[in-house]
Amino acid sequence: MAARSLWRTRTKLLVVGSSLCGGSGAAFIASSDDPSTTLKLCTSIPVRLYRNTVTAASIAFDYEYSLLGLAEGSSERAKVKHEVHLRSAQKLQELCFKNGGIYIKLGQHIGQLEYLVPEEYVRIMRESMLNKCPVSSYEQVCEVFKKEVGEMPDKVFAEFDPVPIASASLAQVHVARTHDGKKVAVKVQHAHMTDTAAADTAAVGVLVNTLHKIFPSFDYRWLLEEMSESLPKELDFLVEAKNNEKCLDNFRKLSPHIAEYVYAPTIYWNLSTSKLLTMEFMDGAQVNDVAKIRKLGIQPYEVSKLVSQTFAEMMFKHGFVHCDPHAANLIVRPDPSGKRNIYGKRKPQLVILDHGLYKELDFNTRFNYASLWKALVFSDAKAIKEHSAKLGAGDDLYVLFAGILTMRPWKQVIDTSVDHLVIQGSKEDVSELQMYASQYFSEISELLRRLPRVILLMLKTNDCLRSVNNELMQGSSLESFLIIGKVSSQAVLEAKRSEKKSLMKWLKVWLEGFSVEARLWVMQFALWVLQVRKSLTL
């Protein structure tokens, strides 16, 4: 009976996939604007859909069949589940590489969701997806140039290296030299990414939703929703260029005290389009290359502090956050001013690359997120509950939310010792976190379903930064949390001052039609209300 049920599950997935192959192909033919490439794309899309279906059916069947009859909580079940996770992650990795494009992006997302998805998936995706992305041929690069600017690369630039120095899920980067002799990096979108993205996203969506119906605990629809919203922006390099400049402008205006230590490449607008981005070539060490950072005369400890402060300022003060800060997108170089620290070591400058994925936090979200981190750093259980609930976690899952943000169990989150949030990175720490992730998998899925997508992106950003700091410091550092505590406290105070100024400004405008006596009375009453409110929050 069980075997028959398993067979029906697998058959359902295969039938769904088969119908998708035909339907998506027909839809694509009808909507294509480029007849010369329609046939090629219409043969590749159904092949990818078929691979999706077979992979999903294989993974679903493996979980159901392998775990059948094994007692929940038994050591045998845990061992078998680990093996199934490993096999399934490898199948998913193979699928992502074969299909390419947004599938690589999906794999990268999974690799950055540490402890939110099984550890086996995170490890396999993280090891492969960031540094082994497919490369477009030079002929394909020329095709993009021809469509975008009507010229070949060697005409647009004085020099253009046909071999890319880096390749990612959506694009690859070539070194070139402009006709006035400046060395530049040219980001070229992989051919036909825009054409196939919508069909690929729809196909992945149907399979994710189907898997959720068959296995209710498998609910990663939020990840798909986020990709569907962010992908069109990431595929428009002019949006990325604007984000690049806005990021730097925010540091100059809102965080001038560290503005000289944060940098983004200069954009060459006259040599950029929605699928080609030309920018200043940046040299330095990748943020996780500790050996090279030391060779540059920079202390990794100083880099860790700068990374923590840079992103704390973005999240808590700017409300405009780079949401893909993995190691390949962060470069470290000596500060061009030549400044040194008290030990005579060169001060670092952080160069931020790939500005395609940003999220804006509105005033209330930014205030509550800063207030929550302030409460976490200062072990304020009441404020943790209050601001977690305001951010969407509810009164029942705030403990879990705090644990996911800090990667610490609740007893340590509310511990009043100064280093209560520091993770040493020991095997015991890792094992404990993995145990919690497995034990509370369904609760984690429910929490991720509840939280607004902007907060889910903050979780992803948080995981990326934790990974970077772990590599720089071999574990989290107390200094990072002190910086987060300081910047979040400043942001909360500034937000309250701003709110107070806005109220007084509104009162001033409103009172213009009143007599002098009435104005004084209303102003005194407003000040009294503010004093009462302040005393209640102490």
N, C-alpha and C positions, 0 to 999 in steps of 0.2 A: 504493500500500500504506500509506504514512504517512498519507495523507489519510483512508483508511478507518479507521485506528487512532484518529485524532483524532476522527472522527465518532462512533466507538464510545464514546470517553471522554465526550464531551458528552452522548450519549444515556443513558449510565449515570447521570450526575448528574441528568438530567431525570426518569428513571424513579424514582430514589430519592426525589426531591422530590415527585413526584406521589403515590407511595404514602404518604409522610409526611403530606401534606395531608389525606388521608382519615382515616388512623389517628389523628393527633393531634386532629383535630376531634372524632372519635367519643369518644376518651378524655376530652376536656374536657367534653363534654356529660354523660358518665356521672358525672363527679366534681364538677360545679358545684353550689354550695349556694345560688345566687341565680338562680332561673328567669327573673326579669325582665331580666337582662342576658346570659343564656346565648346567645340567638340572635345578638345583636350581636357577642359575642366569638367565637362559632363561625364567623362569616363573616369576621372580621378575621384570625384566626389562620391559616387556610389561605392567605389572600392573602399574608401575610408569608412563609409557608413557600414559596410559589410564587416570590416575589421572591428568597428565599435561593437557591433552586435555579437560577434563570435567571442570577443574578449569578455564582454559583460556576462554572457551566458556561461562561459567557462569559469569565471570568478564566482558567480552566484552558485553554480553547481558544486564547485570545490568546497565552498563554505558549508553548504547544506549537507553534502555527502560526508565530508571529513569529520564534521562535528556531531553527526547523527549518533544519538545514544550515549554521548559522553556527558557525565554529570557536571552541572554548572559548579564552578569553583574548584574542581578537582585538578590535581597537578597534571594528569594526563591530558585533560582538555586544554589547559594552558599551553602545554608543549605543542599539541597539534595545532592550536590556534596560531601560535607563533610561526609554525611552518606554513600554514595557509596564508597568513599575512605576507610572508616572504615571497611565496610563489605568486600571489596575486599582485604584489607590488612590482615584481619583475615583468609580469604580463602587461601591466599598465604602462610601465616604462617603455617596453617594446612597442606598444601601441602608439604612445606619444611620439617616439622617434620616427616610426613609419609614416604617421599621418602629418607630422610637422605642424608649423604655424601655431594656431591657438591651442593645439594639444600640448605643445611644449610649454606654453604660458600656463596652462592648467596644471601641468606637472610641476612647474616652478612654484605655483601657489601652494600646492600640496606639500612640497618640500620645505615651505616656510611656516607651516602650521604645526610647529613643534608641540607635542602632547595634546593637540586637538584632534589629530588623526593617529592611528597606530604608528608606533616608532619605526617599524619596518618600512612603511611607506615614506616617512620623512627622510630616513637615512638614504634609501635607494634614490629617491628623487633629488635630494640635495647633492648627492655625490655626482650625479650625471647631468642634471638639467641645466645647471648654470654654466658649465664649461665645455659641453659636448653638443652644442646645437648644430643643426644642419647648415651647410654653407651654399649660397647661390653661386652658380657658375658666372664667369665674367660675361658670357653672352647674355645671361639673364640680367646682370647689372646694366649692361649696355642697353637692353630693352627698356628698362625703367628710365634711364637717362633720356632715351629717344622720345619716350612718351611725355616725360615731364618738362624737358627743356629743349627738345628738338635737336640735340647735338650729342655726340659721343663724349665719354669722359675725357679723352685726351685733347678734345677741342675746348671743353669748358675749363680745364685746368692745364697748367704748364706741365705738371707731372701728376700721374695717377697710378698708384700701385694696384695692379689687378688682383693681388692676393690680400684678402682682408686680414686685419690684425685681431679682429674679434667678431664673433657671430652670436646673436641672441635669437629669441623665439620669433620676433617680428622683423628683424633687420640685421645688417652686418655693417662693420665700420672699415673704411679704407683710408689709408694715409695719402694725402695729395699736397700739391703746392700750387698756390694761386699764381696768376701771371705777374703779380707784383712781388713774388718771392716768399709769401707767408706760408708756413707749414700748417695744414689744417687736417681735421678729421671729418670724413664725409660718411654720414649714416645713410645707407641705402635700404629701403624697404624690400623685403623678399617679394619676388614677382607674384602677382595675382593674389596677394594677401587680402586686399579689400574685396576682391571678387568672391572669394570662397569663405570669408569670415562669417557672414550671416548664415549660410547653409551649414557650416561646421558647428556654429553655436546652437542652431536649432536641433541638429542631430544629437549633439552631446546632451542637450536639454531633455529630449524625449527619453534617452536612455537613463539619465539620472532620475527623472520622474518615474520611469518604469521600475527601476531598482528600488526606489523608495516605496512604491506600492506593494512590491513583493516582500521587501525587507524594511518595515517601518523605521527601524533604528538607523538605517542608512539614509540620512537626510542632509545632503550637501547642496540642496537647491539654492541656498543663500549664496554659495560660492559661484554658482552659475549665473544667478541674477546680477551679482557684482561684476562678473566678467562681461555680461551682455551690455551693461551700462558703461563700463570703462573702456572696453575694447575700441569702439569707434573713435574715442578721444586719443587713445594711444596710437592709432593708425594714422592720425593727422599730425604730422611733424611740426606744423605751424603752431598747433596748440602746445606742443612740447616746448617750442622756442619761446612762446609767451610765458609759460610757466617758469622756464629758466630765468628769464629777466625779472619776473615778479618775485621769485624767491630771493634773489639778490637785493632787490629794492626793499623788501620787507626787513632784511637784516640791517640795511643802511638806516631805515627810518625807525624801526621798532626795537632793534637790538644793536645799536651802534657800538656797544662795549666789546662785541666779538666780531663785528662786521669784517674787519681786516683778516680774520682767521678762517673765514668761510668764503668759498669762491665757486663760481660756475663759469664754464667756457663762454667766450664772446661768440655771438651768433653772427654769421655772414648772411644777412637777409637777402641780398641780391643773388646768392647762390643756393637758396633754399626754396623748397616747395613742400606740398603736403606729404610727399614720399621721398624727398631728398633733404637732408639737413647738414649744412656745412657749418662747422664751428672750429674755434681755436683748438689746436692740438695740445693736449695736456700730458705732461710727463711726470712720473712720480711712482710711488709704491702703492699697490693695492692694499687696502686698509687691514687685511688679515695677513699680509706678508711681513711678519715681525722681523725676520732677518734683514730684509731690505730697508725697513724703517730704521733699524738700528744703524745700518750702513750710512744712512743719510744724516746721522748724528741726532736723531730724534728719539725720545723715550716713548715706548708704547703706552706707558701710563698717561703721558700727556695727550696722546691721541685718543685714548679711551675717554678722558675727561672732555675733550673737545667734541667728540661724537655725541656724548650724553647731553652736553649743554646745547649743542646745535639743534638737536631734535626736540629737546625740552622747550626751547624757545619757539620752535615751529608749532608744536602742539598746544602749548599753554598760552602763548602770547600772540602769535601771528594768526592762528586758526587756519593756516594754509600749509598742508603737510605732505611732504614727499613720502609716498606709501610703498616704495620699493627699494629701501636702503640696504640691499644685500651687498656683500663684499665687492662684487664686480662694479658696482655703481659708486663706490667711494674711493677716491685716490688721496694719498697723503704726500705732501711735498714740504720742504722747508719754507717757512714764511718769507716771502720775497723781501721784506724789510730787513731781514738779517737778525731779528731779535732773538735773544737767548734767555733761558730761564736761569734761576739762581745757581744752578749746578754747571752752567756754561754750555748746556745742550741747546740745540737749535729749536725754536718754537715751531710747531706744525701748523700748516694751513690745510684745511679739509676742502677738497674739490669734489663737488657733487655732480654726478653725471645722470643721464637718462631721466629727464623730467616729465616723462609721459603720463605718469600716474600720480595725481595729486587729489587730495580731498579737502574740502573747506568745512570747517566746523563753525556752526552758527554760535551766537553769543552764549546761549543757555547751555549748549553741548560743551563748548570750550570751558565755561565756568564750572560745570559739574564734573568734567573730566579732570580739570586741574584740582578741584576740591577733593575729588576721590584720591588722586595720587598724593596730595598733601596728607590726607587722612591715613593712607597706607604707610607712608614714611614715618608718620608720628603715632602710629598704632591707635588711632581713634576709631574704635569699633562702631560707635553711634553714627559718626559721620560717614564711615564706609558704607553702612547699611543705607543711610539716607541718600547718598549720591549714586550708589549702585542702582537703587530703585528708580531714581530720576533718569538714569541712563537706559533703563529698560530691563534690568535684571530681575526686578520684582523683589518682594520681601522674602521670598523662599529660596532664591538662588544667589543672593549677594555673597555668601561665603564662598561658593564655587567661583563666582566672578573674580573675587579678590585673589583666589588661588591661581586662576589662569593668568591674571595680570602679573603676579609676582613670582609664580612657580614655587610658592611656599604653602605648606599646610596652614590652616586657620590658626592653630595654636602658636605658630611662629609669626604669622601676620600681626597678631595682637600682642605679641611679646614686646615689652617695653625696652629691651636692650637695644643699643644704638645700631648694632649690626644684624638685626633680626631678619632682614630681607636678603642678606648676602648668601649667594649660592657658591659653595666651594668647588662644585663640578666633580665631586668624588663619585665613585661607583654607587655608593649607598644613596647619595642624593638622586642620581639618575634613576636607580631602581625604584625608589620611593615615588618619584613623579610618574614613572611608567605604570606603577601599580594603581595610583589614584586615577590616571587617565583611563585605564582599563575598567576599574571598579565603577567609575561614574560616567561611563560612555553615554548612556541614554540621557542623563542629566545635562551633560555637556552639549549634546545635540539639541536639547530643548532650549538651553541658554543661547546657543548660536542662532536658533530660529527666532528668538525673541528680540535680540539686540538689533538696533538700527544698523544698516550696512556700513555707515560711516564709522561706527565703533568697531565693527568687525575688521575694517581696514586698519584701525588703530591697533587692534590685536596682532594683525599681521606685521605691521611696522614694529611693534614692540618685540615680536619674535625675531625679526631680522636684526634689530639692534642688540638684542640679548646674545644672538649668535656671534655678532661682530665683537662685542665686548668679551665674550668667553674666549675667543681666539687671541685677543690682545692681552688678556689678563689671566688666562687659564681659569676662568670662573668669573662671577660678577664681583665688582669692587664696591666697597663701602662708599668711596668717593662719588661714584655714579649716582647712588641713591641720595646722598647729601645734596648733590647738584639738582636732582629731580625735586627733592623737598624744597630747596631754596627757590627754584624757578617757579614751581607750582604755587608756592606761598605768595611770591611777588605777583603772579598773575591773578590770584584770587583777590589780593588787596587792590590791585589796579582796576579790576572789574567792578569791585564795590565802589571805588572812588568814581569810576566812570558812570555807574548807575546813579550815584548820588548827584553828580554834576548834571546828568540828564534830567533828573527830577527837579532840581532847582531851576534849570533853564526852562522847563515846561511850566513851572509855577510862575516864573517871571513873565512869560508870554501871556499866561492865563489871567494874571492879576492886573494887566495893563488897563483893563476897563473898570477897575474898582477904585474906590476912594483910598486916600493914604492910610486912614485908620483901619479900613478893612484889609488892606494889603499887609499891614504890620501884624494884625491879629492872625491872619492865615499863615504868614511866615513863622510866627511864634509857635502856632499849632503844629506846623510841618516839622519844625526843629524838635519839638517835644516828641512827636511820633518817631522820628529817627533815633532820639536818645533812648526811648523805651525799647525800640527794636534792637538797638545795640546792646542794651543791658540784658535782654533776653537771650542773646546769642553768646554771651560771655560764660 
